[in-house]
Amino acid sequence: MPDGAVRPFEAIRVEEKGRIVVPPEYRKLHKLSKGSEALLIQLGETLMVVPSDLTFGHLCERIQEALTGRGISVGQALKNLARVRRRRFQSLYGKG
């Protein structure tokens, strides 16, 4: 991965009072600064953090278009989400 590149996902910890810290490379990439708002979106068993400058409707459309373009229904995606996420994690970090 090139220097300064951002991984497709990152492990973070929930701190005291439920706070999470967005790593600096993601804050820079998504132009997040103190006071920036983000949406928490529950998708199956996945929790996504999305900069709030993307409207929820637009985000949903983009996800659905991406799935449809690959011949996958939303129901199929949700059904297979845990398996796909596990395989992706293992490909990046090993079976550990």
Sine and cosine of phi, psi and omega as CSV:
sin_phi,cos_phi,sin_psi,cos_psi,sin_omega,cos_omega
0.00,0.00,0.76,-0.64,-0.04,-1.00
-0.88,0.48,0.47,-0.88,0.06,-1.00
-0.81,0.58,0.71,-0.70,0.02,-1.00
0.99,0.13,-0.07,1.00,0.01,-1.00
-0.95,0.31,0.47,-0.88,-0.01,-1.00
-0.97,-0.24,0.75,-0.66,0.04,-1.00
-0.92,0.40,0.41,-0.91,0.01,-1.00
-0.91,0.41,-0.39,0.92,0.15,-0.99
-0.45,-0.90,0.34,-0.94,-0.10,-0.99
-0.63,-0.77,0.64,-0.77,0.09,-1.00
-1.00,0.09,0.74,-0.67,0.06,-1.00
-0.76,-0.65,0.19,-0.98,0.03,-1.00
-0.91,-0.42,0.54,-0.84,0.11,-0.99
-1.00,0.08,0.81,-0.59,-0.04,-1.00
-1.00,-0.05,-0.07,-1.00,0.04,-1.00
-0.79,0.62,0.61,-0.79,-0.01,-1.00
0.90,0.43,0.32,0.95,0.09,-1.00
0.98,0.19,0.18,0.98,-0.01,-1.00
-0.96,0.28,0.57,-0.83,0.15,-0.99
-0.86,-0.51,0.50,-0.86,0.01,-1.00
-0.93,-0.36,0.82,-0.58,0.06,-1.00
-0.99,0.11,0.85,-0.53,-0.01,-1.00
-0.83,0.56,0.52,-0.85,-0.10,-1.00
-0.82,0.57,-0.60,0.80,-0.03,-1.00
-0.91,0.41,-0.52,0.85,0.06,-1.00
-0.97,0.26,-0.64,0.77,0.04,-1.00
-0.87,0.49,-0.67,0.74,0.00,-1.00
-0.91,0.40,-0.74,0.67,-0.03,-1.00
-0.85,0.52,-0.65,0.76,-0.08,-1.00
-0.98,-0.20,0.20,0.98,0.06,-1.00
0.81,0.59,0.74,0.68,0.04,-1.00
-0.99,-0.14,0.72,-0.70,0.05,-1.00
-0.68,-0.74,0.05,-1.00,-0.02,-1.00
-0.78,0.62,0.79,-0.62,0.00,-1.00
1.00,-0.02,-0.15,0.99,0.05,-1.00
-0.88,0.47,0.57,-0.82,0.04,-1.00
-0.98,-0.18,0.52,-0.85,0.07,-1.00
-0.69,-0.73,0.47,-0.88,0.06,-1.00
-1.00,-0.10,0.64,-0.77,0.18,-0.98
-0.98,-0.21,0.85,-0.53,-0.07,-1.00
-0.86,-0.51,0.84,-0.54,0.05,-1.00
-1.00,0.05,0.86,-0.52,0.02,-1.00
-0.77,-0.63,0.99,-0.15,-0.12,-0.99
0.90,0.44,-0.81,-0.59,0.04,-1.00
-1.00,-0.08,0.16,0.99,-0.05,-1.00
-0.97,-0.22,0.66,-0.76,0.09,-1.00
-0.93,-0.37,0.88,-0.48,0.00,-1.00
-0.97,-0.24,0.62,-0.78,0.11,-0.99
-0.94,-0.33,0.87,-0.50,-0.10,-0.99
-0.80,-0.60,0.78,-0.63,0.08,-1.00
-0.80,0.60,0.70,-0.71,-0.12,-0.99
-0.95,0.31,-0.12,0.99,0.06,-1.00
-0.94,0.34,-0.28,0.96,0.15,-0.99
-1.00,0.03,0.83,-0.56,0.00,-1.00
-0.95,0.31,0.54,-0.84,-0.03,-1.00
-0.85,0.52,-0.69,0.72,0.00,-1.00
-0.87,0.49,-0.69,0.73,0.01,-1.00
-0.89,0.45,-0.67,0.74,0.02,-1.00
-0.88,0.47,-0.72,0.70,0.02,-1.00
-0.87,0.50,-0.67,0.74,0.03,-1.00
-0.88,0.48,-0.70,0.72,-0.01,-1.00
-0.90,0.44,-0.65,0.76,0.02,-1.00
-0.91,0.42,-0.73,0.69,-0.02,-1.00
-0.90,0.43,-0.66,0.75,0.04,-1.00
-0.88,0.47,-0.66,0.75,0.01,-1.00
-0.90,0.44,-0.67,0.74,0.02,-1.00
-0.92,0.40,-0.74,0.67,-0.02,-1.00
-0.87,0.50,-0.65,0.76,0.02,-1.00
-0.87,0.48,-0.39,0.92,0.03,-1.00
-0.98,-0.21,0.14,0.99,0.03,-1.00
0.95,0.30,0.48,0.88,-0.05,-1.00
-0.90,-0.43,0.78,-0.63,0.08,-1.00
-0.99,0.15,0.33,-0.94,0.04,-1.00
-0.86,0.51,-0.67,0.75,0.03,-1.00
-0.86,0.51,-0.69,0.72,0.03,-1.00
-0.90,0.44,-0.66,0.75,-0.01,-1.00
-0.88,0.47,-0.71,0.70,0.00,-1.00
-0.91,0.42,-0.64,0.77,-0.01,-1.00
-0.89,0.46,-0.61,0.79,-0.08,-1.00
-0.99,-0.14,0.02,1.00,-0.13,-0.99
-0.85,0.53,-0.74,0.67,-0.05,-1.00
-0.88,0.47,-0.67,0.74,-0.01,-1.00
-0.91,0.41,-0.71,0.70,-0.01,-1.00
-0.91,0.42,-0.68,0.74,0.01,-1.00
-0.88,0.47,-0.69,0.73,0.01,-1.00
-0.89,0.46,-0.71,0.70,0.02,-1.00
-0.89,0.46,-0.66,0.75,0.00,-1.00
-0.90,0.43,-0.69,0.72,0.02,-1.00
-0.87,0.49,-0.70,0.71,-0.01,-1.00
-0.90,0.43,-0.58,0.81,0.01,-1.00
-0.93,0.37,-0.52,0.85,0.01,-1.00
-1.00,0.09,-0.61,0.79,-0.19,-0.98
-0.86,-0.52,-0.02,1.00,-0.02,-1.00
1.00,0.08,0.13,-0.99,-0.09,-1.00
-0.98,0.21,-0.28,0.96,0.06,-1.00
0.26,0.97,0.00,0.00,0.00,0.00
